[in-house]
Amino acid sequence: MDDNTSEAGTNPAGATPVGMQGQAGLSENAAAAIAYVTIIPAIIFLVLEPYSKNSFIRFHSFQSIGLGLLAFVVHMILIAIPIFGWILVPFVGLAFLAVWVYTVLQAYKGRWFKLPVIGTFAEAQAVK
């Protein structure tokens, strides 16, 4: 594998090693996992030094924002569809919850897990 791949556990574009201690005392893995809690920590990590310069934390922050926005949009569409959409809301919600938990765990383990479309966008933003 070359350094430009983004499979689970690898660093794209020569990113810094995962799991190193940040200047603020929060490890990269913990910061990346915390970015998934809500959109607010993700935005904070994109603005604050030294986290804003770390491509691993930036990747997971952008992916968290994308996942949150996608979940919101899908939920709004489903509740606008009478009966059938309302029946699907809890199942789709559980699916998003499962994806969210998986991404939090992958971030905490120090892996570059990419969601299909959102992950590609997040990776492009992280290596800028």
N, C-alpha and C positions, 0 to 999 in steps of 0.2 A: 504493500500500500504506500502510496506517496502522500506527502503532506497536504495535498489539496483535496483529498477526499473528506467526506463529512459523514462517514458511517459512524455508528455508535462507538464511542470511545476514542475517536480520532479528532485531531484539531485541524480545521480547514485553514488554508492560507497561512500556515506557519504561525498559528496563534500561540499565545503563551501557555505553558504547561498548566493543567487543571489541578486544583487542590492546594495551590500555594496560598499562604497567609497574606491577606490584603493589609494595607497600611492602617486601616481603621480597626483591625483586629478581627474582622469577619472574613472567614475563608471564602474563596471563590465559589466553592460548591454550595455553601450555605446561602450566600448572596443570590446565586442563580436560582436556588429552590425558593427562597423568600420572594423572588420576583414574580412567582406564580400565585402568590396569596391573593392579591387583587391587582388591578391595573396601577394603583397608586405606588406600591414599592417598585414596580417595574419602571415607572416614569422617574421616580427618585433616583434609581440606579443609573438611568441614562443621563442624568444631570449632574450628579455628585462625583467629584474626584475621590478616590482613584478608580471607582467602579466604571465611570463613563469611558475610560481608556482600555478597559479589559474586554476583549472580544468575546470571551466565553459568557460573561455576565450580560454584555450587550445582546448577544444572540438569544439567550433565554428571556431577557426582558422584552425584546421585540416579538418573540414567539408567544410570550404570555399575553401581550397586548392583542396580537392577532387572534389568539384563541378566545380571549374574552370578548372581542368584538364579533367574532363569528358566532359564538354561543348566543350573544344578545340578538343578533340579526335573525338567526334561525328560530329562536324562541319567539320573537315578534311576528315572524311569518306564520309560525304554527298557531299562535293564539288568534290570528286573524282568520284562520280557516275554521269555520264552524264544524263541530262534532268530530270529524276525522282528525283535524289538527289538534283539537283539545285532548283527544285520546292519545295522540303521539307525544305530547309535551313531556309527560313523566319519563317515558322510555328514552327519548332523545336527551333529556336532562341527565338521566343515569349514564348514558353513553358519554356525554361531555364530562361528567364527573370522573368516569373511569379513565378517560384520556388525560384529564387534568392531573389525577393522582399519579398516573404513569409518568407524565412529563416532570412532575415534581421529584419523583424518585430518581429518574434519569439524571436530572440536573444535580441532585444531591450526590449521586455516585460519580459525577464528573464527566458524564457522557454528553456528546453533541447529538442528541436524538432530534431528528428533523421530522416535523409533521409534513404531510405531502405538499401543500401549496404554501402554507404559512411559513414553514421552515426554510424554504428557498428564499423567500423575501427576507426573513429574519437573518439568514446567513449573509445575504448581500449587504444588509445594513450593518451587521456586526463587524465585517472586515473593512469597512470604510475608514 
